Amino acid sequence: MDSEAQQFERVCVLLEKDIVEGLRVANSTLKSKKYFQDLLERGLEVADASEIEVWLRYLVPRLGMRYVINVLEGKLIEKPQQVKKAMYWLPKFLNRANDKEVNLFGNFKNKILGLSVSRVTI
């Protein structure tokens, strides 16, 4: 049996050819949250505005909305455009019945909007 690290390497190779298939295989073979965070960060790096939705569709259920928002917050200063692309699609995956999740999303959205305003006024 292959190690999870080897499976992750195969997923990375597959992602070069077919994003959906690579993410589907990742969901069926990988267990470690670290690998899914690595995939999210990779998606933020390489995905265009529409492709990021595909990455989020597969990764939000595995990582959870709170975890995804925490990763995005960590990337906000370094990669603001990529975070904004992801932010556009996040409401699609939001569990509106979960008040904590809705509030977390709202606070994060306000932080992004505040960053945009402060950059304009500086």
Summary of the structure (lengths in Angstrom):
residues: 122
radius of gyration: 15.2
end to end distance: 55.7
largest distance: 56.4
contacts: 349
relative contact order: 0.11
helix: 82%
strand: 0%
